[in-house]
Amino acid sequence: MAVRNGVVTLSGAVSNLRAKQEAERDARQIVGVWDVHNLLKVRTNRFIPDLHIGQTIREALARDPYVGLCDFSVYVRNGKAQLYGQVSSHFEQMQAGNVAASVNGMAELDNWVSVPGSPDFEAYQTSARPRPNPDFALAARIRNRYFWSASLHNQNIEVLVEKGRAILTGTVATWLDRDTAGYDAYDAGARFVDNDLLIDFDHGL
């Protein structure tokens, strides 16, 4: 943190968006501070797939005592989440956003949760919700399988999906790992798999 002429600049890394938001709020409450530049980055020790972030948000919302009975839709792409749903009060709207922002790995959040009777409710009713790109969703499922795989989670595998065809590039440690990566891509829903993975015989040495 740096301070100059009443302006606070926050820098560094935090594990979730809620921590970034709270750091800025705390800085603004300091006497003499009139502006805050929040340059904090949301970073985690390891890559967290969008699919896993979305599922964690849904589970956290379901467990929350204030909004656990509400129905939400969550879309995550490249670490940016969009939250949709309806609640009965502005407190619940804010609570849903706070719960989602506490999930590690999410860098941005668009809170589109609406409250009936509020000015934005009609706009929410008439707006078109985003439809997840099927290729993006498939790539996220494949990456999620690799993330939870005992043999593949720490290997250098890049996944690209085009019209249902998964293209795997990068390196793995063994031929068995290469075959496993291809099988997992098919199991995740790929129609075709171009397995261009190379064997890194120095992996782990």
N, C-alpha and C positions, 0 to 999 in steps of 0.2 A: 504494500500500500504506500502511495506517495501523496503528499498534501502540498498544494501550492496556491496561495491566495484564496483560501476557502474552497478550493476544488480538490476533491479526493479522487485519485485514480486507483482502481482495484485491478490487480494483475495476479496471475498464477493459475492454478488449476483446482477444481472442486469435482466431486464425484457425481453430483446431480444438480439439476436446474434449481431445485428448492434452496440448496445451499447458496447458489449464486444470487438468487433473489433476496434471501435473508441478509446476506452480506451487504448488499446495496441498501436495504432498508435500515440496517443498523448504522451504516455510515451516514445516512441522511439525518438520523436522529441526533448526531453529535452537534453540540452547540458550536456555531461558527461556520458550519459547512453549508454552502448554498448550492453546490452541484456535485454530482458523482458521475464519473466515467467508469462504467463497469466493463472491464476488459477480461474478466475471469473466463476461463475456458472450462467446459465440462469434459473431463477426461477420466477414463477408467484404466485399471492396470492391464486389462485384456479386452479384446474386441467383443462386443455384445451385439448379436444379430438383431435386426429390427423386429423380427418375428418374436424373439424372446422378450424384447422390451415391451412390445404390445401386450403379450400374454401376462407379463408381470404387472403392467398397469391395470389390466382387467381384474386380476386376482386381488390387487391392493384395494381397488374400488369396491369389490365384493365384500372384503373384510371390514371396510370402514363402518363404524357404528352410525354415522350420519347419512351416508349415501349408499350404503350397501344394498338396499332394496330397489334402487333406481336402475334403469336400463341405459347402458352407455354403449356407444360404438367408438372403437379406437383404431386409427390408421397411423402407421409409422413408416417413414421413408427417410433413409439416410440420417437417422437419429432425430428427425423432426416429427413430432406427434400431433395429430389432430383429434380432438376429443369432442364427441357429439352426444346429445341426450337431452332430457327434460327433467327438471327438478322443481320443487315447489317454492323455493326461496332463494334469494341472492346469497345467503349464507351457504346453502348447499352447493350453489354454483361455484362459489369461491373454494369451498372445501374439496370439491371434485378436482379442481385445478391444482390445489395444493397436494393432494394425494398423488396425482399423476406426476407432478413435478419432483416428487421425492424419489422416483425410480431412477436408479443409476443407469447411465449411458445415454439418456435423452438430453439433447442439446437445446431444443426449442419446443415450445408447446403453443398450439392455437386452441384456446378454450372456447368451443362453440356451443357449450351447454347453455340451454335457454331456460328462462322462467316465464311461464304463461302470464300474459298481462303486461309484460315489460316491452319497451319499444322494439327490442331486437327479436321478439318472439315471432312476429309475422314474417320477418326476413328469414328466420331459420326455417319456418314452415314451407316457404316457397323456394328456398335455395336448393340446388341440386347437390347431393352429397357426392364426394369424390368416389369414383369406382377404382379399386385397387388394380393396377396393371397386372395381368396374369403372369407375364414373364418376370416382372419384379417379384411377385409373390412366390413364384416357383424358385427363383434364385435365393430368396430369403429362407425358404424351407430347406433347400440343399445346404446352405451355409449353417443353418441351425443344426442339421444332422452332423455336420463336420464338427461344429462347436461342442457337441455332447459326445462325440466319438472318442473312445479311449486312445485310439491309434492315430486319429487324424486331427485332433483339436489344436495341436501346436505345429502343424505343418503348413507350408507355404502354398496354399491352393487358392487360385482365383476362379471365380464362377461368373460366367456371362450366359444369359439366356436370351435367345432370339426365336420367337414364334414357336415356343415349346422345345427348342433344341438347346441342350445345355452344353456349353463349351468350357472344359476344364483345362486350365493352364497353371504353370508353376512347377514345384518340385515336391516329391515325397521321398520317404526313406527307403522303401522296398517296393518290389513288384506287387506284393500282396496288398500294400497300402494303395497302390495305383488302381488295382482291380476293385478294392473295397470302395474307393471314392466313386468309381463308375457305377457300381451296383447301388450305392446310396442315392446317387442322382436319379437313377431309374425309380427307386422305391419312393422318392419324394414326388414323383409325378412327371418326370421328363419323358417326352415321346422319343427323343433321340439323344444320344450322348456322344460328343466328340471329345475323347479322352486324350488330350495332348500333354498330360503330365509327364515330367521327366524324373528320372531316379537320381537323387543326390546321395551318392555313396559315402559322402563325408558327413552326412547328417548325424548329429549326436556325438561326433568324435571330438 
